[in-house]
């Protein structure tokens, strides 16, 4: 048994981010390891908090009190507290991080998954996510399905140089997208291997067990809609699919982020109700990476609406693995009746997924090997 630390982006209310961390922790725990989630939050200082508050206001999300924010995030927070233990104490500074690492004898620390290496998302903790705080020469440094989020690297020379030095100190590097492999090779001169998202390491039955534990009720429709950006064009896509399939669409996420309307509409639903949506749906419409992932896991036909601003490489790279690139559209004009009704060869998809899981399992077994000498 090894003691393994997992480090990812701060877990707040991102369902995909929470579930990928849960899945990696669960997978490694089933292998007999002692797995600890390193609960690294953004630095707790006035300047960064002000920057965050301004960003949230620009997104039309107005948190009027700490209590209100806690209420909005109560359901995902409850999932984290119930199903993602053990974890370290909440870490909000470099000093705390060094203290935690200093008193825990980690055999390995794994960074990932999700967009941990997309610097726009990591702010003050960006170098921590390249494991700059690991000083013990006996601790193995690894990543698993780490994502840059986009297919290019556009950062200052000093940042690039520091990241390159940190990556060269890794024992194993795993990325989620094929573009990530190229960034590692061409920008940082390190080798990397592509692996599937941690959520795909588990079987759908593992997620069904979670839903059953929480006794989630039946979903209020048969066409699951999980869209982070419901604009006019996206709404037209939803309506067209609903009409073509003679079904009833239902949303799997909160109704609004704007507290000028109604607080209850801004409250995140339970993660298990989100999973239940995939179980009950006959069809899925998404614009999120993990929406695509769980459509595949539950063998549900789907259409994915890509967002160029948030980055398409996350979609295209994963869909290519299963020959499902044709399920991705960029606007309503690309949605056709043929696409809506196009069958998916699920036996072939499941066979491919089993093979990819096997590759990932072999890689993660490297935590049992001795650290490389340099």
C-alpha positions as CSV (number, residue, x, y, z in Angstrom):
1,X,0.0,0.0,0.0
2,X,1.2,3.5,-0.9
3,X,0.2,6.8,0.5
4,X,-0.8,8.9,-2.5
5,X,-1.7,12.6,-2.6
6,X,-4.1,13.9,-5.3
7,X,-3.9,17.6,-6.2
8,X,-6.5,19.3,-8.5
9,X,-8.1,22.6,-9.0
10,X,-10.1,23.8,-5.9
11,X,-13.3,21.9,-5.6
12,X,-16.3,24.2,-5.3
13,X,-19.3,23.6,-7.5
14,X,-18.0,22.2,-10.8
15,X,-19.7,18.8,-11.1
16,X,-17.1,17.5,-13.6
17,X,-14.2,18.7,-11.5
18,X,-15.6,17.1,-8.4
19,X,-16.5,13.8,-10.1
20,X,-13.1,13.4,-11.8
21,X,-11.4,13.9,-8.4
22,X,-13.8,11.5,-6.8
23,X,-13.2,8.9,-9.5
24,X,-9.4,9.0,-9.3
25,X,-9.5,8.8,-5.5
26,X,-11.9,5.8,-5.7
27,X,-9.9,4.0,-8.4
28,X,-6.7,4.2,-6.4
29,X,-8.4,3.4,-3.1
30,X,-9.8,0.2,-4.7
31,X,-6.2,-0.7,-5.6
32,X,-5.4,-0.8,-1.9
33,X,-3.7,2.6,-1.6
34,X,-4.1,5.2,1.1
35,X,-5.3,8.2,-1.0
36,X,-5.5,11.7,0.4
37,X,-7.0,14.7,-1.4
38,X,-4.8,17.7,-1.0
39,X,-7.4,20.4,-0.4
40,X,-5.5,23.3,-2.0
41,X,-7.7,26.4,-2.3
42,X,-6.7,29.7,-3.9
43,X,-4.6,31.9,-1.6
44,X,-6.6,33.7,1.0
45,X,-5.6,37.3,0.6
46,X,-7.5,40.5,0.1
47,X,-6.1,41.3,-3.4
48,X,-7.0,38.0,-4.9
49,X,-10.4,37.9,-3.2
50,X,-11.1,41.4,-4.7
51,X,-10.1,40.2,-8.1
52,X,-12.3,37.1,-7.8
53,X,-15.3,39.3,-6.6
54,X,-14.9,41.6,-9.6
55,X,-14.9,38.6,-12.0
56,X,-18.0,37.2,-10.4
57,X,-19.8,40.5,-10.7
58,X,-18.8,40.7,-14.4
59,X,-20.5,37.2,-14.7
60,X,-23.7,38.7,-13.2
61,X,-23.4,36.5,-10.1
62,X,-23.9,38.6,-7.0
63,X,-23.0,36.9,-3.8
64,X,-24.6,39.2,-1.1
65,X,-23.2,37.2,1.8
66,X,-21.1,34.3,2.8
67,X,-24.2,32.5,4.1
68,X,-25.8,32.9,0.7
69,X,-22.8,31.5,-1.1
70,X,-22.8,28.5,1.2
71,X,-26.4,27.9,0.5
72,X,-25.8,28.0,-3.3
73,X,-23.0,25.5,-3.0
74,X,-24.5,23.3,-0.3
75,X,-25.3,20.3,-2.5
76,X,-21.8,19.8,-4.1
77,X,-20.2,20.7,-0.8
78,X,-22.2,17.9,0.8
79,X,-21.0,15.4,-1.8
80,X,-17.4,16.4,-1.2
81,X,-17.7,16.0,2.5
82,X,-19.6,12.6,2.2
83,X,-17.7,10.8,-0.5
84,X,-14.3,12.4,-0.9
85,X,-12.5,11.5,2.4
86,X,-9.9,11.5,3.6
87,X,-8.6,14.9,2.6
88,X,-6.2,17.3,4.2
89,X,-7.4,20.4,6.1
90,X,-8.3,23.3,3.9
91,X,-5.1,24.9,2.6
92,X,-5.2,28.6,1.6
93,X,-1.5,29.6,1.7
94,X,2.0,28.3,0.7
95,X,2.9,28.1,4.4
96,X,0.0,25.8,5.1
97,X,0.8,23.7,2.1
98,X,4.4,23.2,3.2
99,X,3.3,22.3,6.7
100,X,0.9,19.6,5.4
101,X,3.4,18.1,3.1
102,X,6.0,18.2,5.8
103,X,4.0,16.0,8.2
104,X,2.6,13.6,5.6
105,X,4.9,10.9,4.2
106,X,3.6,10.7,0.6
107,X,5.0,8.0,-1.6
108,X,3.6,9.8,-4.6
109,X,1.6,13.0,-5.4
110,X,-0.5,13.0,-8.6
111,X,-1.7,16.2,-10.1
112,X,-4.9,16.0,-12.2
113,X,-7.2,15.8,-13.8
114,X,-9.2,18.5,-15.4
115,X,-7.7,21.8,-16.6
116,X,-5.1,22.0,-13.9
117,X,-2.5,23.3,-16.4
118,X,-4.6,26.0,-17.8
119,X,-3.0,28.9,-16.1
120,X,-5.9,31.2,-16.5
121,X,-7.8,29.0,-14.1
122,X,-5.1,28.4,-11.5
123,X,-4.1,32.0,-10.6
124,X,-2.0,32.1,-7.4
125,X,-1.6,28.3,-7.2
126,X,-0.4,27.7,-10.8
127,X,3.1,26.5,-9.8
128,X,1.7,24.3,-7.0
129,X,-0.2,22.4,-9.8
130,X,3.2,21.6,-11.3
131,X,4.2,20.3,-7.8
132,X,6.8,23.0,-7.0
133,X,6.2,22.3,-3.3
134,X,7.5,18.6,-3.4
135,X,11.0,18.7,-2.0
136,X,11.3,15.2,-0.7
137,X,13.5,13.3,-3.2
138,X,11.7,10.0,-2.3
139,X,8.2,11.3,-3.3
140,X,7.3,10.3,-6.8
141,X,5.9,13.2,-8.9
142,X,3.2,12.3,-11.4
143,X,0.3,13.7,-13.3
144,X,-2.8,11.9,-14.5
145,X,-4.9,13.2,-17.5
146,X,-3.8,16.8,-16.8
147,X,-5.3,19.2,-19.2
148,X,-4.0,22.5,-20.7
149,X,-7.6,23.2,-21.8
150,X,-6.5,24.6,-25.1
151,X,-4.3,23.4,-28.0
152,X,-1.6,26.1,-27.6
153,X,0.7,27.6,-24.9
154,X,0.8,31.4,-24.9
155,X,2.6,32.6,-21.7
156,X,5.6,34.8,-21.0
157,X,9.1,33.3,-21.3
158,X,9.8,33.4,-17.6
159,X,6.6,31.4,-16.8
160,X,7.4,28.9,-19.6
161,X,10.9,28.4,-18.3
162,X,9.8,27.8,-14.8
163,X,7.1,25.3,-15.9
164,X,9.6,23.5,-18.1
165,X,12.0,23.1,-15.2
166,X,9.2,21.8,-13.0
167,X,7.9,19.3,-15.6
168,X,11.4,17.9,-16.1
169,X,11.4,16.9,-12.5
170,X,8.3,14.7,-12.9
171,X,8.7,11.0,-12.9
172,X,5.7,10.3,-15.1
173,X,3.5,12.7,-17.2
174,X,0.0,11.9,-18.3
175,X,-2.2,14.4,-20.2
176,X,-5.9,14.2,-21.2
177,X,-5.7,15.6,-24.8
178,X,-3.6,14.7,-27.8
179,X,-2.8,18.4,-28.0
180,X,-1.3,18.2,-24.5
181,X,1.1,15.6,-25.7
182,X,2.3,18.0,-28.4
183,X,2.6,20.9,-26.0
184,X,4.7,18.8,-23.6
185,X,7.0,17.7,-26.4
186,X,7.3,21.0,-28.4
187,X,7.2,23.6,-25.6
188,X,8.6,21.8,-22.6
189,X,10.8,19.1,-24.2
190,X,9.3,16.3,-22.0
191,X,7.5,13.1,-23.0
192,X,3.8,12.6,-22.1
193,X,1.2,10.0,-22.6
194,X,-2.5,10.6,-23.3
195,X,-5.1,9.0,-21.0
196,X,-8.8,9.2,-20.5
197,X,-10.5,11.4,-17.9
198,X,-10.5,9.8,-14.4
199,X,-14.3,9.6,-14.5
200,X,-13.9,7.0,-17.2
201,X,-11.8,4.8,-14.9
202,X,-15.0,3.8,-13.1
203,X,-17.9,1.7,-14.4
204,X,-21.4,3.3,-14.8
205,X,-22.5,0.9,-12.1
206,X,-20.2,2.8,-9.7
207,X,-22.2,6.0,-10.4
208,X,-25.5,4.2,-10.2
209,X,-24.6,3.0,-6.7
210,X,-24.1,6.6,-5.6
211,X,-27.5,7.6,-7.0
212,X,-29.2,4.7,-5.2
213,X,-27.5,5.6,-2.0
214,X,-29.1,9.0,-2.2
215,X,-32.5,7.6,-3.3
216,X,-32.8,10.2,-6.1
217,X,-36.3,10.5,-7.7
218,X,-37.0,10.0,-11.3
219,X,-36.0,12.8,-13.6
220,X,-38.8,15.1,-14.9
221,X,-38.2,14.3,-18.6
222,X,-36.4,12.1,-21.1
223,X,-34.1,14.5,-22.9
224,X,-31.3,15.6,-20.6
225,X,-29.9,19.1,-21.2
226,X,-26.7,20.1,-19.5
227,X,-25.5,23.4,-20.9
228,X,-23.4,25.9,-19.1
229,X,-24.3,28.6,-21.7
230,X,-27.9,28.5,-22.8
231,X,-28.1,31.2,-25.5
232,X,-30.7,31.7,-28.2
233,X,-29.0,29.4,-30.7
234,X,-28.5,26.7,-28.1
235,X,-32.1,27.0,-27.1
236,X,-33.1,26.4,-30.7
237,X,-31.0,23.2,-30.8
238,X,-32.8,22.0,-27.6
239,X,-36.2,22.8,-29.1
240,X,-35.4,21.1,-32.4
241,X,-34.2,17.9,-30.7
242,X,-37.2,17.9,-28.4
243,X,-39.6,18.2,-31.3
244,X,-37.8,15.6,-33.5
245,X,-37.8,13.0,-30.7
246,X,-41.2,13.8,-29.3
247,X,-39.6,14.1,-25.9
248,X,-39.5,16.4,-22.9
249,X,-36.3,18.3,-22.2
250,X,-35.2,18.8,-18.6
251,X,-32.2,20.8,-17.2
252,X,-29.6,19.1,-15.1
253,X,-28.0,22.3,-13.7
254,X,-29.1,25.4,-11.8
255,X,-31.5,27.7,-13.6
256,X,-29.7,30.9,-13.1
257,X,-26.5,32.6,-11.8
258,X,-28.1,35.9,-11.4
259,X,-29.3,36.5,-7.9
260,X,-31.4,39.5,-9.0
261,X,-34.0,36.9,-10.0
262,X,-34.5,34.3,-7.3
263,X,-32.0,32.7,-4.9
264,X,-33.5,29.2,-5.2
265,X,-32.8,29.3,-9.0
266,X,-29.1,29.8,-8.3
267,X,-28.7,26.8,-6.0
268,X,-26.8,23.9,-7.5
269,X,-28.7,20.6,-7.6
270,X,-27.2,17.5,-6.0
271,X,-24.5,15.7,-8.0
272,X,-26.4,12.5,-7.8
273,X,-29.5,14.1,-9.3
274,X,-27.2,15.1,-12.2
275,X,-26.0,11.5,-12.5
276,X,-29.6,10.3,-12.3
277,X,-30.4,12.5,-15.3
278,X,-28.0,10.4,-17.5
279,X,-29.6,7.2,-16.2
280,X,-33.1,8.3,-17.1
281,X,-32.5,10.1,-20.4
282,X,-33.1,8.6,-23.8
283,X,-31.1,11.5,-25.3
284,X,-28.6,14.1,-24.1
285,X,-27.8,17.6,-25.2
286,X,-24.6,19.1,-23.7
287,X,-22.0,21.9,-24.2
288,X,-19.6,20.5,-21.5
289,X,-16.7,18.1,-21.7
290,X,-18.0,16.0,-18.8
291,X,-21.5,16.0,-20.2
292,X,-20.0,14.2,-23.2
293,X,-18.1,11.8,-21.0
294,X,-21.1,10.7,-19.0
295,X,-23.2,10.3,-22.1
296,X,-20.6,7.8,-23.3
297,X,-20.4,6.1,-19.9
298,X,-24.1,5.6,-19.8
299,X,-24.4,4.8,-23.6
300,X,-26.8,7.6,-24.3
301,X,-27.0,9.2,-27.8
302,X,-26.0,12.8,-27.6
303,X,-25.2,16.0,-29.4
304,X,-22.5,18.3,-28.1
305,X,-22.5,22.0,-28.8
306,X,-18.9,23.2,-28.8
307,X,-17.7,26.5,-27.5
308,X,-14.7,27.9,-29.3
309,X,-14.1,30.5,-26.5
310,X,-13.8,27.8,-23.8
311,X,-11.7,25.6,-26.1
312,X,-12.6,22.8,-28.5
313,X,-9.6,20.6,-28.1
314,X,-11.1,19.0,-25.0
315,X,-14.1,17.8,-27.0
316,X,-12.4,16.9,-30.3
317,X,-9.5,15.0,-28.6
318,X,-11.8,12.8,-26.5
319,X,-14.5,12.2,-29.2
320,X,-11.8,11.1,-31.6
321,X,-10.8,8.3,-29.3
322,X,-14.3,6.8,-29.8
323,X,-14.9,7.8,-33.4
324,X,-17.7,10.2,-32.3
325,X,-16.4,13.5,-33.7
326,X,-19.6,13.8,-35.8
327,X,-21.6,14.4,-32.6
328,X,-20.0,17.8,-32.2
329,X,-21.7,20.9,-33.6
330,X,-20.8,24.6,-33.4
331,X,-24.2,26.1,-34.3
332,X,-27.8,25.3,-35.0
333,X,-27.1,25.1,-38.8
334,X,-25.0,21.9,-38.2
335,X,-27.9,20.1,-36.5
336,X,-29.7,17.8,-38.9
337,X,-32.3,15.1,-38.6
338,X,-29.7,12.6,-39.7
339,X,-27.4,13.6,-36.9
340,X,-30.1,13.4,-34.3
341,X,-31.0,9.9,-35.4
342,X,-27.5,8.7,-36.2
343,X,-26.9,5.4,-34.3
344,X,-23.9,4.9,-32.1
345,X,-22.1,1.6,-32.2
346,X,-22.1,1.2,-28.4
347,X,-20.4,-2.2,-28.3
348,X,-17.5,-0.8,-30.2
349,X,-17.3,2.3,-28.0
350,X,-17.4,0.1,-24.9
351,X,-14.7,-2.2,-26.2
352,X,-12.5,0.9,-26.9
353,X,-13.2,2.3,-23.4
354,X,-12.2,-1.0,-21.8
355,X,-8.9,-0.9,-23.7
356,X,-8.2,2.7,-22.7
357,X,-9.0,1.9,-19.0
358,X,-6.5,-0.9,-19.2
359,X,-3.8,1.5,-20.5
360,X,-4.6,3.9,-17.7
361,X,-4.5,1.2,-15.1
362,X,-1.1,0.1,-16.2
363,X,0.2,3.6,-16.0
364,X,-1.3,4.2,-12.5
365,X,0.3,1.0,-11.3
366,X,3.6,2.9,-11.7
367,X,3.0,4.4,-8.2
368,X,4.2,1.0,-7.0
369,X,7.5,1.3,-8.7
370,X,10.6,2.8,-7.2
371,X,11.2,6.4,-8.0
372,X,13.6,6.9,-10.9
373,X,17.1,8.0,-10.2
374,X,18.3,11.0,-12.1
